[in-house]
Structures are given as structure tokens and as C-alpha cells.
Amino acid sequence: MINMNKVEANGHTIAVAHSDSIILTDGQSALDTIMTISSETGTNRIALNKEAISEDFFNLRTKLAGEILQKFMNYNMKFAIIGNFSSYTSKSLNDFIYECNHGHHIFFVSSEQEAIEKLSQAI
């Protein structure tokens, strides 16, 4: 089950979602999540807690991150993942997170407030 709040910031509606169980496991589950949240909130800006994403996402060798994030890009969604990423020691993953955070669509952030800030300013 996904708990959702709608937040208005900088003229944008942001869906802040939280799930106690893993809901993003593959491309189809990403698409289902995108459709559910966007239809319920009417927004293309979503923040989701890290715990709702399969741990395989953070192992770039699985290609799961690419598969899931491609769905968000294809549907013009802005997406923030909220969590602590400091435990990941993979240089590739840390470089990936760095690059995403300097883009305009995908963000890895440490707090809900930072997610709202990034998503409300994304162009």
C-alpha cells in the first residue's frame, strides 16, 4: 500500500509517496506506480522512499535502475528517491547518483523536504 500526500511548491504539485513494502521491482511495476500516483494526484512529480524500491535497483549490473528510470523518463515524470545512500560503496552507483542529481528529472535526496525542493525547481 502506498501512502500519498500532495504538496504544492513553486507552482507545482508534488506527490510524496511512502510504502512500507517494495513496490518497484521491474519496469512494469514502475509503470503501474507511475499510472496509479499520477492518476490519483494529477502530477508528474513524484517522491518515493528508497525502501519501496528493490535493492537490486542499487546494483547497476542488474540494469534494473535503467529499466525503472526509463519508464519515468518515457512518461515525462520527475522522480526523487528519498533515503540514505551513504552505505553504497560502488563508484559506478555513486557516479550515477551524482549525474542524476545534476540533471532535471531524477534525484537522489536525503529528506522529503529536499525532494520537494528539487522537484519543485525541476524544469
N, CA, C and O of each residue as an XYZ file, in Angstrom:
492
protein
N       0.839     -1.191      0.000
C       0.000      0.000      0.000
C       0.880      1.248      0.000
O       1.908      1.309      0.674
N       0.453      2.222     -0.760
C       1.193      3.479     -0.870
C       0.428      4.556     -0.128
O      -0.758      4.773     -0.377
N       1.114      5.233      0.789
C       0.547      6.418      1.434
C       1.023      7.615      0.635
O       2.205      7.720      0.308
N       0.095      8.528      0.316
C       0.445      9.670     -0.509
C      -0.037     10.977      0.077
O      -1.123     11.074      0.649
N       0.805     11.974     -0.085
C       0.434     13.351      0.231
C       0.707     14.185     -1.005
O       1.670     13.942     -1.733
N      -0.153     15.178     -1.237
C       0.105     16.138     -2.298
C       0.636     17.404     -1.654
O       0.076     17.909     -0.681
N       1.724     17.908     -2.211
C       2.347     19.123     -1.706
C       2.424     20.125     -2.857
O       2.810     19.774     -3.972
N       2.055     21.365     -2.578
C       2.186     22.434     -3.567
C       3.460     23.216     -3.252
O       3.661     23.670     -2.125
N       4.309     23.365     -4.255
C       5.550     24.127     -4.059
C       5.979     24.740     -5.383
O       6.044     24.052     -6.401
N       6.267     26.016     -5.366
C       6.785     26.725     -6.533
C       5.873     26.555     -7.758
O       6.353     26.462     -8.887
N       4.561     26.516     -7.523
C       3.597     26.395     -8.609
C       3.414     24.980     -9.134
O       2.750     24.786    -10.152
N       3.986     23.988     -8.463
C       3.880     22.598     -8.899
C       3.250     21.743     -7.806
O       3.417     21.999     -6.613
N       2.524     20.723     -8.244
C       2.010     19.721     -7.318
C       2.993     18.570     -7.301
O       3.418     18.086     -8.351
N       3.350     18.136     -6.111
C       4.292     17.036     -5.939
C       3.611     15.949     -5.123
O       3.037     16.217     -4.067
N       3.681     14.723     -5.622
C       3.156     13.579     -4.887
C       4.299     13.010     -4.052
O       5.311     12.561     -4.590
N       4.128     13.033     -2.747
C       5.109     12.440     -1.844
C       4.526     11.114     -1.393
O       3.553     11.073     -0.639
N       5.133     10.023     -1.865
C       4.602      8.684     -1.613
C       5.528      7.921     -0.676
O       6.745      8.107     -0.685
N       4.925      7.065      0.126
C       5.690      6.241      1.057
C       5.059      4.849      1.084
O       3.842      4.698      1.186
N       5.914      3.849      0.990
C       5.437      2.471      1.079
C       6.336      1.701      2.037
O       7.559      1.838      2.004
N       5.717      0.892      2.890
C       6.478      0.045      3.814
C       6.941     -1.237      3.138
O       7.764     -1.972      3.684
N       6.413     -1.501      1.955
C       6.830     -2.698      1.224
C       7.455     -2.284     -0.113
O       7.297     -1.149     -0.561
N       8.155     -3.210     -0.729
C       8.809     -2.930     -2.007
C       7.754     -2.928     -3.108
O       7.030     -3.907     -3.294
N       7.679     -1.807     -3.840
C       6.692     -1.704     -4.914
C       7.342     -1.566     -6.282
O       6.704     -1.861     -7.292
N       8.592     -1.128     -6.342
C       9.293     -1.021     -7.627
C      10.266     -2.185     -7.744
O      11.303     -2.216     -7.081
N       9.914     -3.146     -8.603
C      10.745     -4.336     -8.772
C      11.176     -4.553    -10.214
O      12.114     -5.307    -10.476
N      10.499     -3.898    -11.151
C      10.809     -4.044    -12.574
C      10.123     -2.913    -13.337
O       9.475     -2.050    -12.745
N      10.278     -2.933    -14.651
C       9.690     -1.886    -15.471
C       8.177     -1.810    -15.370
O       7.607     -0.720    -15.334
N       7.528     -2.961    -15.325
C       6.059     -2.974    -15.246
C       5.570     -2.400    -13.919
O       4.602     -1.641    -13.895
N       6.225     -2.751    -12.823
C       5.799     -2.201    -11.533
C       6.045     -0.690    -11.487
O       5.290      0.045    -10.850
N       7.098     -0.230    -12.160
C       7.348      1.216    -12.240
C       6.216      1.896    -13.009
O       5.702      2.934    -12.591
N       5.840      1.301    -14.126
C       4.751      1.855    -14.932
C       3.443      1.869    -14.144
O       2.708      2.857    -14.170
N       3.156      0.778    -13.449
C       1.936      0.712    -12.624
C       1.948      1.798    -11.549
O       0.930      2.446    -11.307
N       3.094      1.995    -10.909
C       3.222      3.005     -9.854
C       3.042      4.407    -10.429
O       2.340      5.238     -9.852
N       3.676      4.659    -11.561
C       3.539      5.961    -12.227
C       2.073      6.245    -12.533
O       1.568      7.325    -12.230
N       1.398      5.278    -13.130
C      -0.006      5.473    -13.523
C      -0.899      5.667    -12.302
O      -1.774      6.533    -12.308
N      -0.690      4.876    -11.262
C      -1.501      4.991    -10.051
C      -1.323      6.360     -9.409
O      -2.300      7.055     -9.129
N      -0.078      6.741     -9.178
C       0.183      8.004     -8.479
C      -0.237      9.196     -9.327
O      -0.854     10.128     -8.811
N       0.085      9.185    -10.618
C      -0.269     10.348    -11.439
C      -1.775     10.478    -11.616
O      -2.293     11.593    -11.674
N      -2.489      9.354    -11.703
C      -3.949      9.464    -11.854
C      -4.609      9.922    -10.555
O      -5.615     10.631    -10.587
N      -4.055      9.524     -9.424
C      -4.639      9.936     -8.140
C      -4.288     11.371     -7.761
O      -5.042     12.025     -7.040
N      -3.148     11.864     -8.244
C      -2.697     13.199     -7.818
C      -2.697     14.223     -8.944
O      -2.671     15.426     -8.685
N      -2.725     13.761    -10.193
C      -2.702     14.682    -11.319
C      -1.366     15.368    -11.525
O      -1.310     16.450    -12.109
N      -0.288     14.757    -11.054
C       1.021     15.391    -11.189
C       2.020     14.468    -11.870
O       1.846     13.249    -11.905
N       3.066     15.073    -12.409
C       4.157     14.295    -12.996
C       5.432     14.429    -12.146
O       6.539     14.219    -12.642
N       5.265     14.777    -10.879
C       6.396     14.929     -9.962
C       6.154     14.033     -8.751
O       5.221     14.243     -7.977
N       7.017     13.034     -8.610
C       6.811     12.011     -7.582
C       8.068     11.862     -6.728
O       9.183     11.783     -7.243
N       7.862     11.826     -5.422
C       8.927     11.485     -4.473
C       8.529     10.174     -3.815
O       7.371      9.984     -3.444
N       9.496      9.268     -3.671
C       9.217      7.948     -3.110
C      10.366      7.538     -2.198
O      11.531      7.800     -2.496
N      10.027      6.894     -1.089
C      11.061      6.439     -0.167
C      11.861      5.280     -0.765
O      11.314      4.425     -1.461
N      13.136      5.268     -0.486
C      14.082      4.277     -1.001
C      13.671      2.852     -0.660
O      13.886      1.940     -1.457
N      13.090      2.653      0.497
C      12.699      1.317      0.943
C      11.618      0.688      0.064
O      11.387     -0.519      0.136
N      10.958      1.493     -0.762
C       9.918      0.990     -1.653
C      10.496      0.453     -2.963
O       9.755     -0.003     -3.834
N      11.822      0.509     -3.097
C      12.500      0.110     -4.326
C      13.359     -1.123     -4.055
O      14.081     -1.188     -3.060
N      13.269     -2.085     -4.947
C      14.068     -3.306     -4.817
C      15.546     -2.965     -4.651
O      16.064     -2.072     -5.322
N      16.211     -3.676     -3.764
C      17.643     -3.444     -3.523
C      18.452     -3.694     -4.796
O      19.534     -3.129     -4.952
N      17.951     -4.527     -5.705
C      18.648     -4.775     -6.975
C      18.808     -3.503     -7.805
O      19.719     -3.406     -8.627
N      17.928     -2.534     -7.593
C      18.000     -1.255     -8.286
C      19.370     -0.600     -8.054
O      19.915      0.045     -8.950
N      19.911     -0.768     -6.864
C      21.145     -0.081     -6.482
C      22.400     -0.855     -6.871
O      23.513     -0.417     -6.582
N      22.228     -1.997     -7.523
C      23.335     -2.737     -8.123
C      23.208     -2.508     -9.622
O      22.388     -3.150    -10.278
N      24.002     -1.611    -10.167
C      23.832     -1.218    -11.569
C      24.020     -2.382    -12.538
O      23.535     -2.321    -13.667
N      24.703     -3.423    -12.126
C      24.904     -4.583    -13.002
C      23.588     -5.274    -13.348
O      23.494     -5.936    -14.382
N      22.582     -5.132    -12.506
C      21.283     -5.766    -12.782
C      20.521     -5.037    -13.884
O      19.590     -5.590    -14.470
N      20.916     -3.800    -14.165
C      20.248     -2.930    -15.155
C      18.831     -2.537    -14.739
O      18.087     -1.955    -15.528
N      18.462     -2.857    -13.499
C      17.128     -2.535    -13.022
C      16.924     -1.025    -12.902
O      15.844     -0.520    -13.207
N      17.950     -0.305    -12.463
C      17.826      1.162    -12.348
C      17.494      1.762    -13.715
O      16.607      2.608    -13.830
N      18.201      1.324    -14.731
C      17.939      1.836    -16.073
C      16.545      1.504    -16.558
O      15.869      2.342    -17.154
N      16.114      0.275    -16.300
C      14.786     -0.163    -16.729
C      13.688      0.659    -16.048
O      12.743      1.108    -16.698
N      13.823      0.847    -14.739
C      12.813      1.591    -13.987
C      12.846      3.075    -14.331
O      11.805      3.675    -14.597
N      14.029      3.665    -14.326
C      14.120      5.108    -14.577
C      13.725      5.461    -16.009
O      13.244      6.565    -16.262
N      13.923      4.534    -16.948
C      13.497      4.782    -18.325
C      11.983      4.969    -18.394
O      11.500      5.773    -19.190
N      11.236      4.245    -17.579
C       9.777      4.418    -17.543
C       9.422      5.833    -17.083
O       8.536      6.474    -17.649
N      10.116      6.307    -16.061
C       9.851      7.671    -15.582
C      10.176      8.695    -16.671
O       9.431      9.655    -16.864
N      11.276      8.492    -17.372
C      11.664      9.416    -18.446
C      10.654      9.357    -19.601
O      10.241     10.392    -20.122
N      10.264      8.144    -19.992
C       9.332      7.983    -21.114
C       8.002      8.692    -20.861
O       7.367      9.180    -21.797
N       7.588      8.746    -19.611
C       6.309      9.371    -19.264
C       6.490     10.780    -18.713
O       5.590     11.333    -18.081
N       7.665     11.353    -18.959
C       7.975     12.734    -18.567
C       7.707     12.993    -17.087
O       7.150     14.024    -16.711
N       8.114     12.040    -16.264
C       7.945     12.164    -14.822
C       9.236     12.688    -14.206
O      10.334     12.298    -14.604
N       9.088     13.563    -13.243
C      10.213     13.978    -12.392
C      10.137     13.075    -11.168
O       9.061     12.890    -10.599
N      11.269     12.514    -10.760
C      11.247     11.475     -9.733
C      12.376     11.688     -8.732
O      13.539     11.829     -9.108
N      12.016     11.708     -7.462
C      13.014     11.809     -6.398
C      12.922     10.571     -5.521
O      11.833     10.143     -5.141
N      14.074     10.006     -5.208
C      14.156      8.862     -4.304
C      14.715      9.381     -2.990
O      15.809      9.944     -2.948
N      13.955      9.187     -1.918
C      14.327      9.716     -0.603
C      14.957      8.604      0.224
O      14.355      7.550      0.428
N      16.177      8.851      0.699
C      16.811      7.849      1.546
C      18.253      8.169      1.843
O      18.779      9.209      1.445
N      18.875      7.261      2.547
C      20.295      7.375      2.870
C      21.051      6.464      1.909
O      20.848      5.250      1.908
N      21.909      7.045      1.103
C      22.646      6.294      0.092
C      24.116      6.129      0.461
O      24.904      5.629     -0.342
N      24.486      6.543      1.657
C      25.891      6.532      2.061
C      26.458      5.123      2.245
O      27.676      4.943      2.232
N      25.598      4.133      2.415
C      26.097      2.767      2.621
C      26.563      2.119      1.318
O      27.217      1.076      1.346
N      26.235      2.722      0.191
C      26.645      2.156     -1.092
C      28.056      2.624     -1.438
O      28.330      3.822     -1.508
N      28.934      1.665     -1.650
C      30.343      1.990     -1.891
C      30.728      1.882     -3.362
O      31.864      2.186     -3.724
N      29.805      1.456     -4.209
C      30.098      1.310     -5.629
C      30.373      2.679     -6.258
O      29.541      3.584     -6.199
N      31.558      2.808     -6.861
C      31.900      4.060     -7.538
C      30.910      4.321     -8.677
O      30.496      5.459     -8.901
N      30.540      3.262     -9.389
C      29.592      3.418    -10.502
C      28.261      3.974    -10.017
O      27.703      4.887    -10.626
N      27.758      3.426     -8.928
C      26.479      3.901     -8.395
C      26.608      5.333     -7.887
O      25.737      6.163     -8.147
N      27.668      5.623     -7.178
C      27.857      6.988     -6.675
C      28.001      7.985     -7.818
O      27.504      9.107     -7.719
N      28.669      7.598     -8.896
C      28.762      8.458    -10.076
C      27.387      8.643    -10.713
O      27.038      9.741    -11.145
N      26.611      7.564    -10.769
C      25.264      7.603    -11.331
C      24.383      8.558    -10.528
O      23.670      9.383    -11.100
N      24.436      8.444     -9.209
C      23.658      9.326     -8.333
C      24.080     10.782     -8.548
O      23.232     11.670     -8.643
N      25.366     11.018     -8.622
C      25.893     12.371     -8.843
C      25.341     12.940    -10.156
O      24.857     14.071    -10.194
N      25.420     12.145    -11.229
C      24.939     12.612    -12.534
C      23.437     12.885    -12.509
O      22.982     13.899    -13.038
N      22.673     11.997    -11.906
C      21.224     12.210    -11.810
C      20.916     13.510    -11.070
O      20.066     14.291    -11.498
N      21.606     13.732     -9.967
C      21.347     14.918     -9.154
C      21.724     16.218     -9.847
O      21.316     17.295     -9.412
N      22.492     16.127    -10.911
C      22.838     17.326    -11.677
C      22.010     17.446    -12.953
O      22.282     18.296    -13.802
N      21.003     16.592    -13.080
C      20.096     16.648    -14.222
C      18.792     17.333    -13.836
O      18.742     18.122    -12.892
N      17.746     17.020    -14.578
C      16.459     17.698    -14.382
C      15.287     16.756    -14.142
O      14.148     17.209    -14.034
N      15.545     15.445    -14.055
C      14.429     14.500    -13.978
C      14.475     13.565    -12.780
O      13.438     13.289    -12.176
N      15.647     13.075    -12.429
C      15.805     12.065    -11.392
C      16.713     12.604    -10.296
O      17.780     13.150    -10.576
N      16.284     12.448     -9.047
C      17.070     12.973     -7.923
C      17.146     11.942     -6.809
O      16.168     11.254     -6.512
N      18.307     11.845     -6.203
C      18.518     11.016     -5.021
C      18.746     11.984     -3.870
O      19.750     12.696     -3.848
N      17.829     12.018     -2.919
C      17.868     13.026     -1.856
C      17.752     12.368     -0.486
O      17.349     11.212     -0.363
N      18.115     13.130      0.533
C      18.139     12.555      1.881
C      16.888     12.839      2.696
O      16.694     12.234      3.751
N      16.027     13.753      2.228
C      14.848     14.096      3.021
C      13.662     14.443      2.121
O      13.816     14.766      0.944
N      12.489     14.362      2.716
C      11.279     14.744      1.999
C      11.344     16.210      1.583
O      10.943     16.566      0.475
N      11.851     17.056      2.474
C      11.950     18.484      2.159
C      12.869     18.730      0.967
O      12.570     19.558      0.107
N      13.997     18.004      0.917
C      14.917     18.154     -0.210
C      14.258     17.655     -1.504
O      14.465     18.235     -2.570
N      13.475     16.594     -1.407
C      12.756     16.074     -2.574
C      11.783     17.129     -3.106
O      11.719     17.370     -4.312
N      11.039     17.745     -2.212
C      10.079     18.776     -2.611
C      10.810     19.941     -3.254
O      10.368     20.467     -4.275
N      11.911     20.340     -2.671
C      12.702     21.441     -3.207
C      13.203     21.130     -4.620
O      13.041     21.942     -5.531
N      13.809     19.960     -4.800
C      14.356     19.574     -6.116
C      13.240     19.440     -7.156
O      13.366     19.939     -8.274
N      12.155     18.770     -6.784
C      11.076     18.546     -7.732
C      10.333     19.835     -8.088
O       9.849     19.986     -9.210
N      10.247     20.744     -7.150
C       9.533     21.999     -7.430
C      10.361     22.923     -8.310
O       9.814     23.818     -8.954
N      11.676     22.717     -8.345
C      12.550     23.567     -9.152
C      12.955     22.923    -10.465
O      13.572     23.569    -11.312
N      12.608     21.640    -10.643
C      12.995     20.922    -11.863
C      12.281     21.535    -13.068
O      11.102     21.884    -13.005
N      13.021     21.653    -14.154
C      12.424     22.242    -15.377
C      12.031     21.162    -16.353
O      11.517     21.460    -17.431
